[in-house]
Amino acid sequence: MKILVAGGAGFIGSYLCEHYCGAGAEVICLDNLITGSRENIAILLEQKNFLFREADVSQPLPKLPSGINLIFNLASPASPVDYYRYPLETLRVGSSGTENLLELAREEGAAFVMASTSEVYGDPKVHPQKEDYWGNVNPNGPRSVYDESKRYAEAITAAYRRKYGLKTAISRIFNTYGPRLRPADGRVVSNFISQARAGAPVTVYGDGSQTRSLCYVSDLVAGLAQLAGKANAVDNLVVNLGNPREITILELAGMVISLCSSRSEIIFQPLPEDDPTRRCPDISQAKNVLGWEPLVSLEKGLKKTIEWFEKL
């Protein structure tokens, strides 16, 4: 089996590459490295069944080996720090980048898995969020470059399925964490761990009552792989992938401080514009269709992540 992972040097993408390389597949990794890193794929670069090409998928794709069976599109900045820094790049990779990869899938007769996001739900008025919820998104707010790029990516993926009969699946990924998170990437887990380990104040935005649902990266990758296995068999499959355990940001801050044996204090800053107040997936469809649900507890996952940060 030959698999292409766009965004394969990123946080989630690198684990997905490892998963398929370990299963004996030929893996082609595309990444322009603006937020991904060669360090994430360092252990793969010497393997015969792994090929890395530095490329921006929003531009014409480089010449690639033929016979690709499956394409994952994880190419996009994914944290607020990154998509605020690269707003136009984020929009381009979600639009022209997705179309370029869909065209490749059509030419190769490959199944296509689009890595979308819980951000398509915006600041949700429905809780927990199910796949049939259309969302509450500000189309021109500061987060819109990411939200709308992913919503467009879903739309064009669905259009290719309807027009060309392409086998597609869409995963709406909720907050994911684990080793390889960049310390300064702006995600809540990496921020809290970095601050707590340094003994610095741990910054909570708003009053900390907003919630998140955190999925450990190995669970998420298992869900993506199971979703890909269904892409050829189930038409128009859109699935939430995340951990349904909901926790407030204030509770998470306290947990991280405790696990880091830190004396950090919690300080409060104004809530950023359009920051979702609640975020929790309904994963009934993932359970019923994929037989998938997360296995790693938040406490265990945070301990593993903190151990990795300590080695940096």
C-alpha positions in Angstrom: 0.0 0.0 0.0 1.3 3.5 -0.9 0.1 6.4 1.3 0.7 10.1 1.0 0.5 12.3 4.1 0.3 16.0 3.4 1.5 17.9 6.5 3.4 14.7 7.5 6.2 16.5 9.4 3.7 18.2 11.7 2.6 17.1 15.2 -0.2 14.6 14.2 1.1 13.9 10.7 4.4 12.6 11.9 2.7 10.0 14.1 0.5 9.0 11.2 3.6 8.5 9.1 5.2 6.4 11.8 2.0 4.3 12.1 1.9 3.4 8.4 5.6 2.9 8.1 5.5 0.5 11.0 2.7 -1.4 9.3 4.9 -1.8 6.2 3.2 0.7 3.9 5.2 3.0 1.5 4.7 6.5 2.9 5.2 9.7 1.1 5.4 12.8 3.3 4.8 16.3 2.0 5.4 19.3 4.2 6.7 22.9 3.7 8.0 23.0 7.3 6.5 26.4 8.2 5.0 24.7 11.3 6.2 21.1 10.8 9.7 20.0 11.6 12.3 17.5 10.3 12.9 16.5 13.9 9.4 15.0 14.0 10.3 12.6 11.2 14.0 12.2 11.9 13.6 8.5 12.8 11.8 7.8 9.5 14.2 9.6 7.1 16.6 6.6 6.9 13.8 4.0 6.3 13.4 2.6 2.8 9.6 2.8 2.8 9.6 6.5 3.7 10.0 9.4 1.3 10.0 13.1 2.3 9.5 15.9 -0.1 9.6 19.5 1.1 6.7 21.1 -0.7 3.8 23.6 -0.3 0.7 21.8 -1.5 -1.0 25.1 -2.3 1.5 25.3 -5.2 1.8 22.8 -8.1 2.8 19.5 -6.5 6.2 18.0 -7.2 6.6 14.8 -9.3 5.6 11.9 -7.0 5.7 8.1 -7.3 2.6 6.7 -9.0 0.3 4.1 -7.5 -0.8 6.1 -4.5 -3.8 4.3 -2.7 -4.6 6.7 0.1 -4.1 10.4 0.7 -4.4 12.2 4.1 -4.6 15.9 4.1 -3.3 17.3 7.4 -1.5 20.3 5.7 -2.3 23.4 7.7 -1.2 25.5 10.5 -3.3 24.3 13.4 -2.7 26.5 16.5 -3.9 30.1 16.9 -0.2 31.3 17.2 0.5 29.8 13.8 -2.6 30.7 11.8 -2.5 34.3 13.2 1.1 34.4 11.9 0.3 32.8 8.6 -3.3 33.9 7.8 -3.0 33.8 4.0 -1.0 30.6 3.9 -3.7 29.0 6.1 -6.4 30.1 3.7 -4.5 28.9 0.7 -3.6 25.5 2.0 -7.3 24.9 2.9 -8.5 26.0 -0.5 -6.0 25.5 -3.4 -3.9 23.0 -1.3 -6.9 20.8 -0.7 -8.0 21.0 -4.4 -4.5 20.0 -5.5 -4.5 17.0 -3.3 -8.0 16.0 -4.4 -6.9 16.3 -8.0 -4.1 13.9 -7.2 -6.5 11.5 -5.5 -8.7 11.6 -8.6 -5.7 11.0 -11.0 -4.5 8.1 -8.8 -7.8 6.6 -8.0 -6.9 7.0 -4.3 -9.2 7.3 -1.3 -9.0 10.8 0.4 -9.1 11.5 4.1 -9.6 15.2 5.0 -8.4 16.2 8.4 -10.9 18.9 9.4 -11.3 20.3 12.9 -13.8 21.0 15.7 -13.3 24.6 14.8 -15.9 24.2 12.1 -18.4 24.3 14.9 -17.2 27.7 16.1 -18.5 28.8 19.5 -21.1 26.1 19.6 -24.7 26.6 20.6 -25.3 22.8 20.6 -23.6 20.6 23.2 -22.0 18.2 22.9 -21.3 18.7 19.2 -22.6 16.1 16.7 -21.6 15.8 13.1 -25.0 17.1 11.9 -24.5 20.5 13.7 -23.7 23.3 11.2 -21.8 25.5 13.7 -21.7 29.0 14.9 -18.7 30.6 13.2 -17.7 34.3 12.8 -16.7 34.4 9.1 -14.4 37.4 9.4 -13.2 37.3 13.0 -9.5 36.7 13.9 -10.0 32.9 13.9 -11.9 32.8 10.6 -8.8 32.1 8.5 -8.6 28.6 10.1 -12.3 28.0 10.7 -13.3 28.9 7.1 -10.3 27.3 5.4 -11.4 24.0 7.0 -15.1 24.6 6.2 -14.1 25.2 2.6 -11.9 22.1 2.6 -14.8 20.0 3.7 -17.0 21.6 1.0 -14.6 20.9 -1.8 -14.0 17.4 -0.6 -17.7 16.7 -0.6 -18.0 18.3 -4.1 -15.3 16.0 -5.5 -17.1 13.0 -4.0 -20.4 14.1 -5.6 -19.0 15.0 -9.0 -16.3 12.4 -9.5 -17.3 9.6 -7.2 -14.1 10.0 -5.2 -13.9 7.9 -2.0 -13.6 10.4 0.8 -13.9 10.7 4.6 -13.7 13.7 6.8 -12.4 13.7 10.4 -13.3 16.6 12.7 -10.4 16.6 15.1 -10.9 17.9 18.6 -8.0 19.2 20.8 -5.1 16.7 20.6 -2.0 16.7 22.7 1.1 14.6 23.4 4.9 14.5 22.8 6.2 16.7 19.9 3.9 19.6 20.7 6.1 22.7 20.3 6.6 24.5 23.6 5.6 27.9 22.1 2.8 26.8 19.7 0.0 28.5 21.7 -2.0 25.3 22.4 -3.3 25.2 25.9 -1.5 22.0 27.0 1.9 23.1 25.7 1.4 26.6 27.2 0.5 25.3 30.6 3.3 22.7 30.8 6.0 25.2 29.6 4.8 27.8 32.2 4.5 25.4 35.1 7.9 23.7 34.5 9.5 27.2 34.4 7.7 28.2 37.6 6.2 31.1 35.7 2.5 32.2 36.2 0.1 29.9 34.4 -2.0 32.1 32.1 -5.8 31.3 32.0 -7.9 33.4 29.6 -11.3 34.5 30.8 -12.4 33.1 34.2 -11.3 29.5 33.2 -14.8 28.1 33.0 -14.6 27.5 29.3 -14.1 23.8 28.5 -12.0 21.6 26.3 -11.9 17.9 25.5 -8.3 16.6 25.1 -7.4 13.5 23.1 -4.0 11.9 23.4 -2.2 11.7 20.0 -1.9 7.9 19.8 -5.7 7.6 20.2 -6.3 10.2 17.5 -3.9 8.4 15.1 -5.7 5.1 15.7 -9.0 6.8 14.9 -7.6 8.3 11.6 -6.3 4.9 10.5 -9.7 3.3 11.3 -11.5 6.1 9.4 -9.2 5.6 6.4 -10.1 1.9 6.4 -13.7 2.8 6.0 -13.3 5.5 3.3 -13.7 3.0 0.5 -16.8 1.4 2.1 -18.9 4.1 3.6 -20.1 7.0 1.5 -19.9 10.6 2.8 -18.4 9.6 6.2 -17.9 12.6 8.5 -16.7 11.7 12.0 -15.8 13.5 15.2 -12.5 12.3 16.6 -11.8 13.4 20.1 -12.1 12.6 23.8 -15.6 13.2 25.2 -14.2 13.9 28.7 -14.9 17.6 29.2 -12.7 19.6 31.6 -12.6 23.3 32.4 -9.5 25.3 31.5 -9.1 26.2 35.2 -9.2 22.5 36.2 -6.7 21.7 33.5 -4.3 24.4 34.7 -4.5 23.0 38.3 -3.9 19.5 37.0 -0.8 20.5 35.0 0.7 22.5 37.9 0.2 19.5 40.2 1.7 16.9 37.8 4.7 19.2 37.2 5.2 19.6 41.0 5.2 23.3 40.3 4.6 26.3 42.5 3.3 28.4 39.7 0.3 30.6 40.4 -2.6 31.0 38.0 -3.2 34.4 36.5 -6.1 35.5 34.5 -6.1 37.5 31.2 -9.0 38.7 29.0 -10.6 36.0 26.8 -9.5 36.3 23.2 -12.2 37.2 20.6 -14.3 34.3 19.4 -12.7 31.8 21.8 -15.2 28.9 22.1 -16.7 28.7 25.6 -17.5 24.9 25.4 -16.0 22.2 23.3 -16.8 18.5 23.6 -17.4 15.9 20.9 -20.3 13.5 20.6 -18.4 10.4 19.4 -21.3 8.1 18.9 -20.7 7.8 15.2 -17.0 7.0 15.7 -18.0 4.3 18.2 -20.8 2.8 16.0 -19.1 3.1 12.5 -15.4 2.7 13.4 -15.5 0.9 16.7 -13.2 3.6 18.0 -13.0 5.5 21.3 -10.0 7.0 23.1 -8.2 4.7 25.6 -5.5 7.0 27.2 -6.7 8.8 30.3 -6.0 12.6 30.6 -3.8 12.0 33.6 -1.7 9.4 31.9 -1.4 11.4 28.7 -0.4 14.5 30.5 2.3 12.6 32.4 3.8 11.3 29.1 3.7 14.8 27.6 5.4 16.4 30.6 8.1 13.7 30.5 8.8 14.6 26.9 9.0 18.3 27.7 11.5 17.5 30.4 13.8 15.9 27.8 13.9 19.0 25.6 
